[in-house]
């Protein structure tokens, strides 16, 4: 991760964001609406990835983060991570 002096950060520069455990993209949406550029996202859940791809057009890596190499992600200014959603995963099995 790289840091910038305050003089570098101006309204014309666009900071980049990478998302780990992106879910359906709620955190990324906030950054996108605030003017940041989402470079890539990672999510393991197939259904969450389907929704994510409907809402975003940047690179989405659908895989377990343990299988993803850092050099495959690309450098970003800000790295986010979603919170665990095990509480809601059980709903996939409810019929």
Secondary structure, DSSP 8 states (H G I E B T S, - for coil): -----GGG--TT---EEEEES-TTSHHHHHHHHTT-EEEEEEE--HHHHHHHHHH--SEEEES-GGG--HHHH---SEEEE----HHHHGGGG--
